[in-house]
Amino acid sequence: MGDLGNKADQAQGKIKEGAGKATGDRELEGEGKGDQMSAKAQGAMDDAKKKAGDAAEKMKGMFGSKE
C-alpha cells in the first residue's frame, strides 16, 4: 500500500476510535483501534519487504548477477 496509505488508514482509525469514544459506541471505538493496528502491521510488512529487497540487491552486487 505504501507509507502514505498506511498513515491515512491509521488516521481514519483514530477518527473512528474518537467518534466511538465520544458517542459511547464501543463497537465503533474497537473498529477504529483495529483499523489502526491493521495499518501499523501493513506498514511493518511493507518495511520488511523493502529491507529484504535491498538485501537481495546488495547480495547481487557482492556476488554478481547471473542474469
Backbone as CSV, one residue per row, in Angstrom:
resi,resn,N_x,N_y,N_z,CA_x,CA_y,CA_z,C_x,C_y,C_z
1,MET,0.825,-1.183,0.000,0.000,0.000,0.000,0.869,1.246,0.000
2,GLY,1.895,1.273,0.743,2.752,2.435,0.811,2.543,3.211,2.097
3,ASP,3.556,3.970,2.432,3.562,4.693,3.702,2.410,5.689,3.811
4,LEU,2.135,6.395,2.730,1.069,7.398,2.774,-0.291,6.745,3.004
5,GLY,-0.539,5.642,2.328,-1.799,4.925,2.515,-1.942,4.386,3.920
6,ASN,-0.853,3.863,4.470,-0.886,3.345,5.839,-1.153,4.465,6.839
7,LYS,-0.532,5.607,6.625,-0.754,6.755,7.519,-2.210,7.213,7.440
8,ALA,-2.771,7.214,6.232,-4.171,7.616,6.063,-5.096,6.636,6.780
9,ASP,-4.799,5.336,6.665,-5.617,4.328,7.342,-5.511,4.459,8.859
10,GLN,-4.304,4.772,9.348,-4.133,4.979,10.786,-4.953,6.183,11.243
11,ALA,-4.915,7.253,10.468,-5.668,8.460,10.821,-7.169,8.178,10.811
12,GLN,-7.623,7.432,9.818,-9.044,7.092,9.740,-9.450,6.255,10.956
13,GLY,-8.587,5.326,11.350,-8.862,4.515,12.531,-8.928,5.357,13.788
14,LYS,-8.036,6.336,13.877,-8.018,7.239,15.035,-9.321,8.040,15.102
15,ILE,-9.801,8.475,13.951,-11.062,9.225,13.903,-12.221,8.339,14.345
16,LYS,-12.258,7.109,13.844,-13.323,6.176,14.240,-13.279,5.912,15.740
17,GLU,-12.067,5.702,16.252,-11.917,5.449,17.688,-12.442,6.640,18.488
18,GLY,-12.053,7.845,18.087,-12.505,9.049,18.782,-14.012,9.234,18.708
19,ALA,-14.576,8.958,17.539,-16.028,9.081,17.379,-16.741,8.060,18.257
20,GLY,-16.183,6.867,18.325,-16.771,5.835,19.174,-16.733,6.220,20.641
21,LYS,-15.604,6.784,21.072,-15.489,7.237,22.463,-16.481,8.359,22.748
22,ALA,-16.575,9.300,21.818,-17.439,10.466,22.018,-18.919,10.092,22.082
23,THR,-19.303,9.069,21.327,-20.719,8.693,21.268,-21.061,7.503,22.159
24,GLY,-20.040,6.924,22.782,-20.272,5.750,23.618,-20.473,4.478,22.810
25,ASP,-20.104,4.507,21.539,-20.246,3.349,20.651,-18.963,2.518,20.735
26,ARG,-18.984,1.522,21.618,-17.786,0.719,21.852,-17.397,-0.098,20.617
27,GLU,-18.386,-0.466,19.820,-18.092,-1.222,18.595,-17.295,-0.361,17.612
28,LEU,-17.717,0.884,17.416,-17.006,1.801,16.527,-15.612,2.101,17.069
29,GLU,-15.520,2.269,18.377,-14.219,2.514,19.013,-13.277,1.340,18.753
30,GLY,-13.781,0.132,18.939,-12.968,-1.062,18.701,-12.585,-1.218,17.241
31,GLU,-13.512,-0.882,16.359,-13.229,-0.952,14.928,-12.099,0.020,14.570
32,GLY,-12.145,1.202,15.158,-11.096,2.191,14.917,-9.741,1.708,15.400
33,LYS,-9.713,1.102,16.578,-8.451,0.559,17.096,-7.940,-0.551,16.188
34,GLY,-8.861,-1.382,15.718,-8.480,-2.465,14.811,-7.918,-1.936,13.500
35,ASP,-8.536,-0.897,12.968,-8.041,-0.280,11.735,-6.620,0.247,11.923
36,GLN,-6.378,0.861,13.076,-5.040,1.394,13.355,-4.009,0.276,13.437
37,MET,-4.365,-0.795,14.131,-3.439,-1.920,14.270,-3.154,-2.561,12.915
38,SER,-4.176,-2.690,12.099,-4.018,-3.271,10.769,-3.087,-2.418,9.909
39,ALA,-3.264,-1.112,9.958,-2.420,-0.208,9.180,-0.975,-0.266,9.659
40,LYS,-0.776,-0.351,10.968,0.585,-0.451,11.507,1.241,-1.759,11.081
41,ALA,0.485,-2.847,11.121,1.018,-4.147,10.706,1.372,-4.130,9.226
42,GLN,0.519,-3.533,8.408,0.799,-3.444,6.973,2.061,-2.625,6.734
43,GLY,2.227,-1.552,7.495,3.432,-0.734,7.381,4.680,-1.522,7.736
44,ALA,4.599,-2.337,8.773,5.741,-3.162,9.169,6.066,-4.184,8.085
45,MET,5.036,-4.761,7.469,5.261,-5.722,6.387,5.887,-5.032,5.175
46,ASP,5.422,-3.838,4.857,5.997,-3.085,3.741,7.473,-2.792,3.994
47,ASP,7.806,-2.411,5.227,9.201,-2.145,5.587,10.051,-3.404,5.452
48,ALA,9.519,-4.534,5.914,10.258,-5.792,5.833,10.505,-6.188,4.381
49,LYS,9.501,-6.013,3.523,9.665,-6.327,2.098,10.755,-5.460,1.480
50,LYS,10.743,-4.174,1.824,11.743,-3.262,1.270,13.144,-3.658,1.727
51,LYS,13.277,-3.981,3.001,14.586,-4.372,3.521,15.066,-5.668,2.882
52,ALA,14.156,-6.615,2.665,14.530,-7.873,2.015,14.971,-7.613,0.578
53,GLY,14.261,-6.744,-0.110,14.638,-6.396,-1.483,15.982,-5.697,-1.534
54,ASP,16.216,-4.796,-0.589,17.501,-4.098,-0.517,18.636,-5.081,-0.253
55,ALA,18.399,-6.042,0.639,19.418,-7.044,0.952,19.704,-7.912,-0.269
56,ALA,18.666,-8.278,-1.011,18.853,-9.092,-2.214,19.678,-8.335,-3.249
57,GLU,19.390,-7.057,-3.419,20.159,-6.243,-4.364,21.617,-6.137,-3.929
58,LYS,21.836,-6.002,-2.640,23.199,-5.911,-2.121,23.953,-7.212,-2.378
59,MET,23.271,-8.333,-2.186,23.899,-9.638,-2.428,24.230,-9.803,-3.916
60,LYS,23.340,-9.351,-4.787,23.622,-9.414,-6.225,24.880,-8.624,-6.536
61,GLY,24.997,-7.470,-5.916,26.161,-6.626,-6.138,27.442,-7.258,-5.619
62,MET,27.347,-7.972,-4.510,28.529,-8.596,-3.916,28.995,-9.804,-4.723
63,PHE,28.055,-10.579,-5.230,28.403,-11.831,-5.893,28.194,-11.794,-7.396
64,GLY,27.696,-10.707,-7.888,27.444,-10.583,-9.317,26.169,-11.289,-9.717
65,SER,25.453,-10.666,-10.576,24.186,-11.231,-11.043,24.447,-12.190,-12.187
66,LYS,23.785,-13.337,-12.190,23.948,-14.346,-13.233,22.888,-14.194,-14.322
67,GLU,22.110,-13.117,-14.286,21.017,-12.923,-15.249,21.528,-12.473,-16.574
